[in-house]
């Protein structure tokens, strides 16, 4: 499942530093997939989504990892586009 995520200036302004569930990228994912996902976690290494009690994982591209590091340090960041390729990981019981 491939998704193109646009991280906007609004996501950046509203995002919380060092908060995997409410950072700028997490906010952008929630905006795009609001009806489908029940939770999201964004880390420099990967993104995890929960959809219908199933977990999906995508490797974080280098551009996303660099964005997270700068954002969490309070450094200037710009809006950008992120391509994520989610793979089904496992079902929750």
PyMOL Python script that loads the backbone (N, CA, C, O; Angstrom):
from pymol import cmd

cmd.read_pdbstr("""\
ATOM      1  N   UNK A   1       0.853  -1.166   0.000  1.00  0.00           N
ATOM      2  CA  UNK A   1       0.000   0.000   0.000  1.00  0.00           C
ATOM      3  C   UNK A   1       0.904   1.236   0.000  1.00  0.00           C
ATOM      4  O   UNK A   1       1.565   1.527   0.997  1.00  0.00           O
ATOM      5  N   UNK A   2       0.928   1.947  -1.103  1.00  0.00           N
ATOM      6  CA  UNK A   2       1.769   3.141  -1.244  1.00  0.00           C
ATOM      7  C   UNK A   2       0.956   4.402  -0.991  1.00  0.00           C
ATOM      8  O   UNK A   2      -0.192   4.521  -1.418  1.00  0.00           O
ATOM      9  N   UNK A   3       1.583   5.338  -0.286  1.00  0.00           N
ATOM     10  CA  UNK A   3       0.919   6.605   0.002  1.00  0.00           C
ATOM     11  C   UNK A   3       1.887   7.765  -0.169  1.00  0.00           C
ATOM     12  O   UNK A   3       3.029   7.725   0.290  1.00  0.00           O
ATOM     13  N   UNK A   4       1.396   8.803  -0.844  1.00  0.00           N
ATOM     14  CA  UNK A   4       2.141  10.045  -0.987  1.00  0.00           C
ATOM     15  C   UNK A   4       1.594  10.993   0.080  1.00  0.00           C
ATOM     16  O   UNK A   4       0.416  11.352   0.059  1.00  0.00           O
ATOM     17  N   UNK A   5       2.456  11.391   1.009  1.00  0.00           N
ATOM     18  CA  UNK A   5       2.062  12.246   2.125  1.00  0.00           C
ATOM     19  C   UNK A   5       2.673  13.627   1.933  1.00  0.00           C
ATOM     20  O   UNK A   5       3.886  13.761   1.774  1.00  0.00           O
ATOM     21  N   UNK A   6       1.830  14.651   1.949  1.00  0.00           N
ATOM     22  CA  UNK A   6       2.306  16.024   1.862  1.00  0.00           C
ATOM     23  C   UNK A   6       2.345  16.620   3.262  1.00  0.00           C
ATOM     24  O   UNK A   6       1.305  16.837   3.884  1.00  0.00           O
ATOM     25  N   UNK A   7       3.553  16.882   3.749  1.00  0.00           N
ATOM     26  CA  UNK A   7       3.732  17.512   5.053  1.00  0.00           C
ATOM     27  C   UNK A   7       3.697  19.020   4.795  1.00  0.00           C
ATOM     28  O   UNK A   7       4.602  19.576   4.173  1.00  0.00           O
ATOM     29  N   UNK A   8       2.646  19.664   5.280  1.00  0.00           N
ATOM     30  CA  UNK A   8       2.419  21.079   5.000  1.00  0.00           C
ATOM     31  C   UNK A   8       2.983  21.972   6.099  1.00  0.00           C
ATOM     32  O   UNK A   8       3.376  21.499   7.165  1.00  0.00           O
ATOM     33  N   UNK A   9       3.014  23.263   5.821  1.00  0.00           N
ATOM     34  CA  UNK A   9       3.445  24.221   6.832  1.00  0.00           C
ATOM     35  C   UNK A   9       2.517  24.178   8.049  1.00  0.00           C
ATOM     36  O   UNK A   9       2.972  24.367   9.176  1.00  0.00           O
ATOM     37  N   UNK A  10       1.237  23.935   7.835  1.00  0.00           N
ATOM     38  CA  UNK A  10       0.292  23.811   8.942  1.00  0.00           C
ATOM     39  C   UNK A  10       0.650  22.614   9.815  1.00  0.00           C
ATOM     40  O   UNK A  10       0.629  22.709  11.043  1.00  0.00           O
ATOM     41  N   UNK A  11       0.985  21.467   9.174  1.00  0.00           N
ATOM     42  CA  UNK A  11       1.408  20.292   9.942  1.00  0.00           C
ATOM     43  C   UNK A  11       2.640  20.609  10.782  1.00  0.00           C
ATOM     44  O   UNK A  11       2.749  20.179  11.931  1.00  0.00           O
ATOM     45  N   UNK A  12       3.556  21.358  10.205  1.00  0.00           N
ATOM     46  CA  UNK A  12       4.794  21.724  10.906  1.00  0.00           C
ATOM     47  C   UNK A  12       4.488  22.624  12.100  1.00  0.00           C
ATOM     48  O   UNK A  12       5.036  22.425  13.184  1.00  0.00           O
ATOM     49  N   UNK A  13       3.619  23.611  11.905  1.00  0.00           N
ATOM     50  CA  UNK A  13       3.273  24.528  12.998  1.00  0.00           C
ATOM     51  C   UNK A  13       2.509  23.831  14.118  1.00  0.00           C
ATOM     52  O   UNK A  13       2.699  24.148  15.292  1.00  0.00           O
ATOM     53  N   UNK A  14       1.647  22.886  13.762  1.00  0.00           N
ATOM     54  CA  UNK A  14       0.819  22.199  14.758  1.00  0.00           C
ATOM     55  C   UNK A  14       1.484  20.954  15.347  1.00  0.00           C
ATOM     56  O   UNK A  14       1.048  20.455  16.384  1.00  0.00           O
ATOM     57  N   UNK A  15       2.533  20.449  14.697  1.00  0.00           N
ATOM     58  CA  UNK A  15       3.203  19.233  15.154  1.00  0.00           C
ATOM     59  C   UNK A  15       3.948  19.442  16.462  1.00  0.00           C
ATOM     60  O   UNK A  15       4.400  20.545  16.770  1.00  0.00           O
ATOM     61  N   UNK A  16       4.066  18.361  17.224  1.00  0.00           N
ATOM     62  CA  UNK A  16       4.745  18.389  18.516  1.00  0.00           C
ATOM     63  C   UNK A  16       6.098  17.700  18.397  1.00  0.00           C
ATOM     64  O   UNK A  16       6.193  16.579  17.896  1.00  0.00           O
ATOM     65  N   UNK A  17       7.150  18.382  18.863  1.00  0.00           N
ATOM     66  CA  UNK A  17       8.494  17.815  18.826  1.00  0.00           C
ATOM     67  C   UNK A  17       8.558  16.555  19.679  1.00  0.00           C
ATOM     68  O   UNK A  17       7.937  16.473  20.739  1.00  0.00           O
ATOM     69  N   UNK A  18       9.317  15.579  19.200  1.00  0.00           N
ATOM     70  CA  UNK A  18       9.584  14.329  19.914  1.00  0.00           C
ATOM     71  C   UNK A  18       8.300  13.614  20.364  1.00  0.00           C
ATOM     72  O   UNK A  18       8.285  12.965  21.410  1.00  0.00           O
ATOM     73  N   UNK A  19       7.240  13.732  19.582  1.00  0.00           N
ATOM     74  CA  UNK A  19       5.990  13.040  19.878  1.00  0.00           C
ATOM     75  C   UNK A  19       5.599  12.214  18.647  1.00  0.00           C
ATOM     76  O   UNK A  19       5.012  12.756  17.710  1.00  0.00           O
ATOM     77  N   UNK A  20       5.913  10.913  18.633  1.00  0.00           N
ATOM     78  CA  UNK A  20       5.674  10.075  17.455  1.00  0.00           C
ATOM     79  C   UNK A  20       4.224  10.017  16.985  1.00  0.00           C
ATOM     80  O   UNK A  20       3.969   9.716  15.819  1.00  0.00           O
ATOM     81  N   UNK A  21       3.268  10.300  17.875  1.00  0.00           N
ATOM     82  CA  UNK A  21       1.862  10.251  17.492  1.00  0.00           C
ATOM     83  C   UNK A  21       1.324  11.602  17.030  1.00  0.00           C
ATOM     84  O   UNK A  21       0.258  11.654  16.417  1.00  0.00           O
ATOM     85  N   UNK A  22       2.032  12.692  17.307  1.00  0.00           N
ATOM     86  CA  UNK A  22       1.527  14.029  16.961  1.00  0.00           C
ATOM     87  C   UNK A  22       2.582  14.943  16.358  1.00  0.00           C
ATOM     88  O   UNK A  22       2.444  16.165  16.414  1.00  0.00           O
ATOM     89  N   UNK A  23       3.628  14.372  15.784  1.00  0.00           N
ATOM     90  CA  UNK A  23       4.632  15.199  15.109  1.00  0.00           C
ATOM     91  C   UNK A  23       4.053  15.682  13.772  1.00  0.00           C
ATOM     92  O   UNK A  23       2.937  15.312  13.409  1.00  0.00           O
ATOM     93  N   UNK A  24       4.792  16.486  13.063  1.00  0.00           N
ATOM     94  CA  UNK A  24       4.312  17.039  11.790  1.00  0.00           C
ATOM     95  C   UNK A  24       3.958  15.943  10.787  1.00  0.00           C
ATOM     96  O   UNK A  24       2.939  16.037  10.103  1.00  0.00           O
ATOM     97  N   UNK A  25       4.786  14.912  10.694  1.00  0.00           N
ATOM     98  CA  UNK A  25       4.514  13.823   9.744  1.00  0.00           C
ATOM     99  C   UNK A  25       3.283  13.028  10.182  1.00  0.00           C
ATOM    100  O   UNK A  25       2.454  12.663   9.350  1.00  0.00           O
ATOM    101  N   UNK A  26       3.163  12.761  11.474  1.00  0.00           N
ATOM    102  CA  UNK A  26       1.979  12.045  11.974  1.00  0.00           C
ATOM    103  C   UNK A  26       0.709  12.839  11.676  1.00  0.00           C
ATOM    104  O   UNK A  26      -0.305  12.263  11.283  1.00  0.00           O
ATOM    105  N   UNK A  27       0.762  14.147  11.858  1.00  0.00           N
ATOM    106  CA  UNK A  27      -0.405  15.001  11.569  1.00  0.00           C
ATOM    107  C   UNK A  27      -0.755  14.926  10.085  1.00  0.00           C
ATOM    108  O   UNK A  27      -1.932  14.864   9.730  1.00  0.00           O
ATOM    109  N   UNK A  28       0.253  14.931   9.220  1.00  0.00           N
ATOM    110  CA  UNK A  28       0.009  14.843   7.777  1.00  0.00           C
ATOM    111  C   UNK A  28      -0.621  13.501   7.408  1.00  0.00           C
ATOM    112  O   UNK A  28      -1.533  13.449   6.583  1.00  0.00           O
ATOM    113  N   UNK A  29      -0.139  12.424   8.013  1.00  0.00           N
ATOM    114  CA  UNK A  29      -0.702  11.097   7.749  1.00  0.00           C
ATOM    115  C   UNK A  29      -2.155  11.039   8.224  1.00  0.00           C
ATOM    116  O   UNK A  29      -3.023  10.530   7.515  1.00  0.00           O
ATOM    117  N   UNK A  30      -2.415  11.557   9.412  1.00  0.00           N
ATOM    118  CA  UNK A  30      -3.782  11.570   9.943  1.00  0.00           C
ATOM    119  C   UNK A  30      -4.722  12.367   9.032  1.00  0.00           C
ATOM    120  O   UNK A  30      -5.871  11.976   8.827  1.00  0.00           O
ATOM    121  N   UNK A  31      -4.232  13.478   8.491  1.00  0.00           N
ATOM    122  CA  UNK A  31      -5.056  14.303   7.601  1.00  0.00           C
ATOM    123  C   UNK A  31      -5.426  13.544   6.332  1.00  0.00           C
ATOM    124  O   UNK A  31      -6.564  13.610   5.866  1.00  0.00           O
ATOM    125  N   UNK A  32      -4.456  12.825   5.779  1.00  0.00           N
ATOM    126  CA  UNK A  32      -4.691  12.118   4.521  1.00  0.00           C
ATOM    127  C   UNK A  32      -5.550  10.869   4.718  1.00  0.00           C
ATOM    128  O   UNK A  32      -6.384  10.553   3.869  1.00  0.00           O
ATOM    129  N   UNK A  33      -5.354  10.160   5.823  1.00  0.00           N
ATOM    130  CA  UNK A  33      -5.999   8.868   6.017  1.00  0.00           C
ATOM    131  C   UNK A  33      -6.948   8.872   7.216  1.00  0.00           C
ATOM    132  O   UNK A  33      -7.130   7.838   7.859  1.00  0.00           O
ATOM    133  N   UNK A  34      -7.547  10.009   7.519  1.00  0.00           N
ATOM    134  CA  UNK A  34      -8.306  10.185   8.761  1.00  0.00           C
ATOM    135  C   UNK A  34      -9.399   9.159   9.017  1.00  0.00           C
ATOM    136  O   UNK A  34      -9.647   8.822  10.175  1.00  0.00           O
ATOM    137  N   UNK A  35     -10.051   8.658   8.004  1.00  0.00           N
ATOM    138  CA  UNK A  35     -11.149   7.721   8.233  1.00  0.00           C
ATOM    139  C   UNK A  35     -10.664   6.283   8.372  1.00  0.00           C
ATOM    140  O   UNK A  35     -11.396   5.430   8.873  1.00  0.00           O
ATOM    141  N   UNK A  36      -9.465   6.012   7.944  1.00  0.00           N
ATOM    142  CA  UNK A  36      -8.981   4.641   7.917  1.00  0.00           C
ATOM    143  C   UNK A  36      -8.182   4.238   9.154  1.00  0.00           C
ATOM    144  O   UNK A  36      -8.360   3.130   9.659  1.00  0.00           O
ATOM    145  N   UNK A  37      -7.312   5.106   9.650  1.00  0.00           N
ATOM    146  CA  UNK A  37      -6.374   4.698  10.694  1.00  0.00           C
ATOM    147  C   UNK A  37      -6.900   4.960  12.096  1.00  0.00           C
ATOM    148  O   UNK A  37      -7.609   5.937  12.337  1.00  0.00           O
ATOM    149  N   UNK A  38      -6.542   4.073  13.015  1.00  0.00           N
ATOM    150  CA  UNK A  38      -6.905   4.286  14.415  1.00  0.00           C
ATOM    151  C   UNK A  38      -5.711   4.748  15.235  1.00  0.00           C
ATOM    152  O   UNK A  38      -5.892   5.321  16.310  1.00  0.00           O
ATOM    153  N   UNK A  39      -4.475   4.509  14.745  1.00  0.00           N
ATOM    154  CA  UNK A  39      -3.295   5.044  15.416  1.00  0.00           C
ATOM    155  C   UNK A  39      -2.133   5.119  14.429  1.00  0.00           C
ATOM    156  O   UNK A  39      -2.099   4.413  13.421  1.00  0.00           O
ATOM    157  N   UNK A  40      -1.182   5.998  14.750  1.00  0.00           N
ATOM    158  CA  UNK A  40       0.017   6.175  13.932  1.00  0.00           C
ATOM    159  C   UNK A  40       1.183   6.453  14.859  1.00  0.00           C
ATOM    160  O   UNK A  40       1.027   7.107  15.891  1.00  0.00           O
ATOM    161  N   UNK A  41       2.354   5.953  14.487  1.00  0.00           N
ATOM    162  CA  UNK A  41       3.581   6.229  15.228  1.00  0.00           C
ATOM    163  C   UNK A  41       4.686   6.464  14.207  1.00  0.00           C
ATOM    164  O   UNK A  41       4.932   5.628  13.337  1.00  0.00           O
ATOM    165  N   UNK A  42       5.356   7.623  14.327  1.00  0.00           N
ATOM    166  CA  UNK A  42       6.385   8.011  13.367  1.00  0.00           C
ATOM    167  C   UNK A  42       7.734   8.074  14.073  1.00  0.00           C
ATOM    168  O   UNK A  42       7.901   8.811  15.045  1.00  0.00           O
ATOM    169  N   UNK A  43       8.685   7.305  13.583  1.00  0.00           N
ATOM    170  CA  UNK A  43      10.042   7.294  14.106  1.00  0.00           C
ATOM    171  C   UNK A  43      11.017   7.520  12.952  1.00  0.00           C
ATOM    172  O   UNK A  43      10.641   7.319  11.797  1.00  0.00           O
ATOM    173  N   UNK A  44      12.250   7.930  13.225  1.00  0.00           N
ATOM    174  CA  UNK A  44      13.209   8.132  12.135  1.00  0.00           C
ATOM    175  C   UNK A  44      13.473   6.867  11.312  1.00  0.00           C
ATOM    176  O   UNK A  44      13.895   6.958  10.159  1.00  0.00           O
ATOM    177  N   UNK A  45      13.229   5.697  11.889  1.00  0.00           N
ATOM    178  CA  UNK A  45      13.487   4.450  11.175  1.00  0.00           C
ATOM    179  C   UNK A  45      12.272   3.919  10.411  1.00  0.00           C
ATOM    180  O   UNK A  45      12.419   3.297   9.359  1.00  0.00           O
ATOM    181  N   UNK A  46      11.051   4.172  10.952  1.00  0.00           N
ATOM    182  CA  UNK A  46       9.859   3.609  10.323  1.00  0.00           C
ATOM    183  C   UNK A  46       8.584   4.312  10.805  1.00  0.00           C
ATOM    184  O   UNK A  46       8.591   5.078  11.769  1.00  0.00           O
ATOM    185  N   UNK A  47       7.493   4.016  10.092  1.00  0.00           N
ATOM    186  CA  UNK A  47       6.159   4.508  10.446  1.00  0.00           C
ATOM    187  C   UNK A  47       5.269   3.290  10.637  1.00  0.00           C
ATOM    188  O   UNK A  47       5.295   2.361   9.829  1.00  0.00           O
ATOM    189  N   UNK A  48       4.482   3.296  11.707  1.00  0.00           N
ATOM    190  CA  UNK A  48       3.554   2.205  11.976  1.00  0.00           C
ATOM    191  C   UNK A  48       2.132   2.754  12.002  1.00  0.00           C
ATOM    192  O   UNK A  48       1.859   3.766  12.646  1.00  0.00           O
ATOM    193  N   UNK A  49       1.235   2.079  11.297  1.00  0.00           N
ATOM    194  CA  UNK A  49      -0.189   2.437  11.289  1.00  0.00           C
ATOM    195  C   UNK A  49      -0.999   1.265  11.804  1.00  0.00           C
ATOM    196  O   UNK A  49      -0.629   0.107  11.611  1.00  0.00           O
ATOM    197  N   UNK A  50      -2.102   1.571  12.458  1.00  0.00           N
ATOM    198  CA  UNK A  50      -3.060   0.534  12.844  1.00  0.00           C
ATOM    199  C   UNK A  50      -4.350   0.823  12.088  1.00  0.00           C
ATOM    200  O   UNK A  50      -4.952   1.887  12.235  1.00  0.00           O
ATOM    201  N   UNK A  51      -4.761  -0.148  11.275  1.00  0.00           N
ATOM    202  CA  UNK A  51      -5.979  -0.046  10.479  1.00  0.00           C
ATOM    203  C   UNK A  51      -6.767  -1.338  10.664  1.00  0.00           C
ATOM    204  O   UNK A  51      -6.270  -2.423  10.361  1.00  0.00           O
ATOM    205  N   UNK A  52      -7.989  -1.221  11.159  1.00  0.00           N
ATOM    206  CA  UNK A  52      -8.839  -2.400  11.362  1.00  0.00           C
ATOM    207  C   UNK A  52      -8.122  -3.512  12.130  1.00  0.00           C
ATOM    208  O   UNK A  52      -8.148  -4.673  11.722  1.00  0.00           O
ATOM    209  N   UNK A  53      -7.485  -3.149  13.236  1.00  0.00           N
ATOM    210  CA  UNK A  53      -6.746  -4.090  14.090  1.00  0.00           C
ATOM    211  C   UNK A  53      -5.602  -4.809  13.394  1.00  0.00           C
ATOM    212  O   UNK A  53      -5.180  -5.875  13.844  1.00  0.00           O
ATOM    213  N   UNK A  54      -5.099  -4.250  12.316  1.00  0.00           N
ATOM    214  CA  UNK A  54      -3.925  -4.785  11.632  1.00  0.00           C
ATOM    215  C   UNK A  54      -2.851  -3.705  11.625  1.00  0.00           C
ATOM    216  O   UNK A  54      -3.146  -2.519  11.478  1.00  0.00           O
ATOM    217  N   UNK A  55      -1.616  -4.128  11.786  1.00  0.00           N
ATOM    218  CA  UNK A  55      -0.497  -3.197  11.802  1.00  0.00           C
ATOM    219  C   UNK A  55       0.154  -3.162  10.417  1.00  0.00           C
ATOM    220  O   UNK A  55       0.326  -4.195   9.770  1.00  0.00           O
ATOM    221  N   UNK A  56       0.502  -1.978   9.988  1.00  0.00           N
ATOM    222  CA  UNK A  56       1.214  -1.771   8.737  1.00  0.00           C
ATOM    223  C   UNK A  56       2.463  -0.957   9.032  1.00  0.00           C
ATOM    224  O   UNK A  56       2.418   0.007   9.797  1.00  0.00           O
ATOM    225  N   UNK A  57       3.576  -1.346   8.424  1.00  0.00           N
ATOM    226  CA  UNK A  57       4.848  -0.692   8.685  1.00  0.00           C
ATOM    227  C   UNK A  57       5.463  -0.241   7.373  1.00  0.00           C
ATOM    228  O   UNK A  57       5.407  -0.952   6.370  1.00  0.00           O
ATOM    229  N   UNK A  58       6.055   0.959   7.391  1.00  0.00           N
ATOM    230  CA  UNK A  58       6.788   1.475   6.230  1.00  0.00           C
ATOM    231  C   UNK A  58       8.149   1.958   6.700  1.00  0.00           C
ATOM    232  O   UNK A  58       8.263   2.598   7.744  1.00  0.00           O
ATOM    233  N   UNK A  59       9.162   1.652   5.936  1.00  0.00           N
ATOM    234  CA  UNK A  59      10.496   2.161   6.232  1.00  0.00           C
ATOM    235  C   UNK A  59      10.487   3.667   5.962  1.00  0.00           C
ATOM    236  O   UNK A  59       9.937   4.125   4.960  1.00  0.00           O
ATOM    237  N   UNK A  60      11.101   4.429   6.868  1.00  0.00           N
ATOM    238  CA  UNK A  60      11.167   5.883   6.701  1.00  0.00           C
ATOM    239  C   UNK A  60      12.278   6.224   5.709  1.00  0.00           C
ATOM    240  O   UNK A  60      13.432   5.854   5.923  1.00  0.00           O
ATOM    241  N   UNK A  61      11.942   6.923   4.630  1.00  0.00           N
ATOM    242  CA  UNK A  61      12.976   7.361   3.689  1.00  0.00           C
ATOM    243  C   UNK A  61      13.952   8.334   4.378  1.00  0.00           C
ATOM    244  O   UNK A  61      13.625   8.954   5.389  1.00  0.00           O
ATOM    245  N   UNK A  62      15.128   8.443   3.813  1.00  0.00           N
ATOM    246  CA  UNK A  62      16.164   9.310   4.382  1.00  0.00           C
ATOM    247  C   UNK A  62      15.674  10.748   4.541  1.00  0.00           C
ATOM    248  O   UNK A  62      15.980  11.399   5.541  1.00  0.00           O
ATOM    249  N   UNK A  63      14.921  11.246   3.571  1.00  0.00           N
ATOM    250  CA  UNK A  63      14.413  12.626   3.652  1.00  0.00           C
ATOM    251  C   UNK A  63      13.512  12.805   4.866  1.00  0.00           C
ATOM    252  O   UNK A  63      13.541  13.852   5.512  1.00  0.00           O
ATOM    253  N   UNK A  64      12.706  11.785   5.181  1.00  0.00           N
ATOM    254  CA  UNK A  64      11.827  11.836   6.341  1.00  0.00           C
ATOM    255  C   UNK A  64      12.605  11.770   7.644  1.00  0.00           C
ATOM    256  O   UNK A  64      12.302  12.497   8.590  1.00  0.00           O
ATOM    257  N   UNK A  65      13.612  10.895   7.695  1.00  0.00           N
ATOM    258  CA  UNK A  65      14.443  10.774   8.898  1.00  0.00           C
ATOM    259  C   UNK A  65      15.177  12.088   9.176  1.00  0.00           C
ATOM    260  O   UNK A  65      15.266  12.524  10.323  1.00  0.00           O
ATOM    261  N   UNK A  66      15.697  12.711   8.126  1.00  0.00           N
ATOM    262  CA  UNK A  66      16.389  14.000   8.297  1.00  0.00           C
ATOM    263  C   UNK A  66      15.420  15.076   8.778  1.00  0.00           C
ATOM    264  O   UNK A  66      15.765  15.892   9.632  1.00  0.00           O
ATOM    265  N   UNK A  67      14.216  15.074   8.232  1.00  0.00           N
ATOM    266  CA  UNK A  67      13.191  16.034   8.653  1.00  0.00           C
ATOM    267  C   UNK A  67      12.905  15.867  10.140  1.00  0.00           C
ATOM    268  O   UNK A  67      12.888  16.850  10.880  1.00  0.00           O
ATOM    269  N   UNK A  68      12.681  14.624  10.586  1.00  0.00           N
ATOM    270  CA  UNK A  68      12.368  14.356  11.991  1.00  0.00           C
ATOM    271  C   UNK A  68      13.484  14.858  12.902  1.00  0.00           C
ATOM    272  O   UNK A  68      13.212  15.504  13.914  1.00  0.00           O
ATOM    273  N   UNK A  69      14.723  14.571  12.555  1.00  0.00           N
ATOM    274  CA  UNK A  69      15.853  14.998  13.387  1.00  0.00           C
ATOM    275  C   UNK A  69      15.905  16.516  13.505  1.00  0.00           C
ATOM    276  O   UNK A  69      16.110  17.046  14.597  1.00  0.00           O
ATOM    277  N   UNK A  70      15.721  17.217  12.395  1.00  0.00           N
ATOM    278  CA  UNK A  70      15.736  18.684  12.418  1.00  0.00           C
ATOM    279  C   UNK A  70      14.532  19.225  13.192  1.00  0.00           C
ATOM    280  O   UNK A  70      14.674  20.130  14.015  1.00  0.00           O
ATOM    281  N   UNK A  71      13.364  18.674  12.927  1.00  0.00           N
ATOM    282  CA  UNK A  71      12.134  19.123  13.579  1.00  0.00           C
ATOM    283  C   UNK A  71      12.235  18.951  15.100  1.00  0.00           C
ATOM    284  O   UNK A  71      11.904  19.868  15.853  1.00  0.00           O
ATOM    285  N   UNK A  72      12.690  17.785  15.546  1.00  0.00           N
ATOM    286  CA  UNK A  72      12.787  17.504  16.983  1.00  0.00           C
ATOM    287  C   UNK A  72      13.818  18.388  17.682  1.00  0.00           C
ATOM    288  O   UNK A  72      13.707  18.634  18.883  1.00  0.00           O
ATOM    289  N   UNK A  73      14.808  18.862  16.947  1.00  0.00           N
ATOM    290  CA  UNK A  73      15.828  19.761  17.518  1.00  0.00           C
ATOM    291  C   UNK A  73      15.396  21.223  17.469  1.00  0.00           C
ATOM    292  O   UNK A  73      16.105  22.100  17.965  1.00  0.00           O
ATOM    293  N   UNK A  74      14.240  21.486  16.875  1.00  0.00           N
ATOM    294  CA  UNK A  74      13.754  22.856  16.776  1.00  0.00           C
ATOM    295  C   UNK A  74      14.402  23.652  15.666  1.00  0.00           C
ATOM    296  O   UNK A  74      14.349  24.882  15.670  1.00  0.00           O
ATOM    297  N   UNK A  75      15.015  22.966  14.714  1.00  0.00           N
ATOM    298  CA  UNK A  75      15.657  23.639  13.582  1.00  0.00           C
ATOM    299  C   UNK A  75      14.625  23.913  12.487  1.00  0.00           C
ATOM    300  O   UNK A  75      13.550  23.314  12.466  1.00  0.00           O
ATOM    301  N   UNK A  76      14.962  24.806  11.602  1.00  0.00           N
ATOM    302  CA  UNK A  76      14.053  25.168  10.511  1.00  0.00           C
ATOM    303  C   UNK A  76      13.833  23.971   9.581  1.00  0.00           C
ATOM    304  O   UNK A  76      14.778  23.275   9.211  1.00  0.00           O
ATOM    305  N   UNK A  77      12.576  23.747   9.213  1.00  0.00           N
ATOM    306  CA  UNK A  77      12.212  22.699   8.258  1.00  0.00           C
ATOM    307  C   UNK A  77      11.201  23.278   7.273  1.00  0.00           C
ATOM    308  O   UNK A  77      10.494  24.239   7.576  1.00  0.00           O
ATOM    309  N   UNK A  78      11.149  22.684   6.111  1.00  0.00           N
ATOM    310  CA  UNK A  78      10.222  23.125   5.071  1.00  0.00           C
ATOM    311  C   UNK A  78       9.185  22.045   4.789  1.00  0.00           C
ATOM    312  O   UNK A  78       9.412  20.866   5.060  1.00  0.00           O
ATOM    313  N   UNK A  79       8.061  22.455   4.250  1.00  0.00           N
ATOM    314  CA  UNK A  79       7.048  21.510   3.793  1.00  0.00           C
ATOM    315  C   UNK A  79       7.690  20.617   2.729  1.00  0.00           C
ATOM    316  O   UNK A  79       8.552  21.065   1.973  1.00  0.00           O
ATOM    317  N   UNK A  80       7.264  19.353   2.677  1.00  0.00           N
ATOM    318  CA  UNK A  80       7.822  18.433   1.687  1.00  0.00           C
ATOM    319  C   UNK A  80       6.860  17.278   1.451  1.00  0.00           C
ATOM    320  O   UNK A  80       5.855  17.136   2.147  1.00  0.00           O
ATOM    321  N   UNK A  81       7.182  16.460   0.462  1.00  0.00           N
ATOM    322  CA  UNK A  81       6.377  15.297   0.106  1.00  0.00           C
ATOM    323  C   UNK A  81       7.134  14.037   0.497  1.00  0.00           C
ATOM    324  O   UNK A  81       8.343  13.929   0.290  1.00  0.00           O
ATOM    325  N   UNK A  82       6.411  13.104   1.059  1.00  0.00           N
ATOM    326  CA  UNK A  82       7.009  11.865   1.549  1.00  0.00           C
ATOM    327  C   UNK A  82       6.267  10.684   0.937  1.00  0.00           C
ATOM    328  O   UNK A  82       5.040  10.618   1.004  1.00  0.00           O
ATOM    329  N   UNK A  83       7.001   9.755   0.343  1.00  0.00           N
ATOM    330  CA  UNK A  83       6.401   8.548  -0.226  1.00  0.00           C
ATOM    331  C   UNK A  83       6.656   7.383   0.717  1.00  0.00           C
ATOM    332  O   UNK A  83       7.803   7.027   0.989  1.00  0.00           O
ATOM    333  N   UNK A  84       5.580   6.798   1.208  1.00  0.00           N
ATOM    334  CA  UNK A  84       5.684   5.679   2.140  1.00  0.00           C
ATOM    335  C   UNK A  84       5.070   4.430   1.533  1.00  0.00           C
ATOM    336  O   UNK A  84       3.989   4.484   0.946  1.00  0.00           O
ATOM    337  N   UNK A  85       5.761   3.303   1.677  1.00  0.00           N
ATOM    338  CA  UNK A  85       5.288   2.020   1.158  1.00  0.00           C
ATOM    339  C   UNK A  85       5.019   1.113   2.344  1.00  0.00           C
ATOM    340  O   UNK A  85       5.941   0.533   2.918  1.00  0.00           O
ATOM    341  N   UNK A  86       3.748   0.995   2.707  1.00  0.00           N
ATOM    342  CA  UNK A  86       3.363   0.205   3.871  1.00  0.00           C
ATOM    343  C   UNK A  86       3.209  -1.266   3.514  1.00  0.00           C
ATOM    344  O   UNK A  86       2.698  -1.626   2.453  1.00  0.00           O
ATOM    345  N   UNK A  87       3.672  -2.105   4.441  1.00  0.00           N
ATOM    346  CA  UNK A  87       3.510  -3.549   4.312  1.00  0.00           C
ATOM    347  C   UNK A  87       2.770  -4.043   5.534  1.00  0.00           C
ATOM    348  O   UNK A  87       2.992  -3.562   6.645  1.00  0.00           O
ATOM    349  N   UNK A  88       1.908  -4.986   5.327  1.00  0.00           N
ATOM    350  CA  UNK A  88       1.152  -5.576   6.432  1.00  0.00           C
ATOM    351  C   UNK A  88       2.122  -6.349   7.311  1.00  0.00           C
ATOM    352  O   UNK A  88       2.896  -7.176   6.828  1.00  0.00           O
ATOM    353  N   UNK A  89       2.070  -6.071   8.597  1.00  0.00           N
ATOM    354  CA  UNK A  89       2.994  -6.709   9.521  1.00  0.00           C
ATOM    355  C   UNK A  89       2.323  -7.880  10.231  1.00  0.00           C
ATOM    356  O   UNK A  89       2.733  -9.028  10.065  1.00  0.00           O
ATOM    357  N   UNK A  90       1.296  -7.590  11.018  1.00  0.00           N
ATOM    358  CA  UNK A  90       0.598  -8.666  11.716  1.00  0.00           C
ATOM    359  C   UNK A  90      -0.753  -8.184  12.198  1.00  0.00           C
ATOM    360  O   UNK A  90      -1.012  -6.982  12.267  1.00  0.00           O
ATOM    361  N   UNK A  91      -1.607  -9.130  12.530  1.00  0.00           N
ATOM    362  CA  UNK A  91      -2.934  -8.787  13.052  1.00  0.00           C
ATOM    363  C   UNK A  91      -2.892  -8.797  14.573  1.00  0.00           C
ATOM    364  O   UNK A  91      -2.255  -9.663  15.173  1.00  0.00           O
ATOM    365  N   UNK A  92      -3.560  -7.847  15.191  1.00  0.00           N
ATOM    366  CA  UNK A  92      -3.659  -7.825  16.644  1.00  0.00           C
ATOM    367  C   UNK A  92      -4.800  -8.718  17.087  1.00  0.00           C
ATOM    368  O   UNK A  92      -5.841  -8.775  16.431  1.00  0.00           O
ATOM    369  N   UNK A  93      -4.612  -9.408  18.181  1.00  0.00           N
ATOM    370  CA  UNK A  93      -5.644 -10.317  18.690  1.00  0.00           C
ATOM    371  C   UNK A  93      -6.484  -9.605  19.730  1.00  0.00           C
ATOM    372  O   UNK A  93      -7.411 -10.195  20.285  1.00  0.00           O
TER     373      UNK A  93
END
""", "prot")
cmd.dss("prot")
cmd.show_as("cartoon", "prot")
cmd.util.cbc("prot")
cmd.orient("prot")
